[in-house]
Amino acid sequence: MADVDVLDEVVRMIEEVVGEDVLLGMEVTPDTTFSDDLGLESIEFVALADRLRERYGDRVDLVTFLGDMDIDEIMAMTVGRLVDHIESRAAA
């Protein structure tokens, strides 16, 4: 199942960005939010965007993806929504 692979990769990238110690005892699922659950700061989003671009190329542009959202959507964005975006861009 492809989405599990993408989810695993995204979780690994999040661990690299925030540090494994931040995620200790936490299971990152498709329903995990970047803001409330993970507490990602803007600089960490930039680091995640860099890793996504390194892995998937220019077709997965997190900055553009986030740029199409309002602040409430960004605050509520889940790992699953990012995974769906990656899969849709990778299939394009």
Order of alpha helices (4+ residues) and beta strands (2+ residues): alpha-alpha-alpha-alpha-alpha
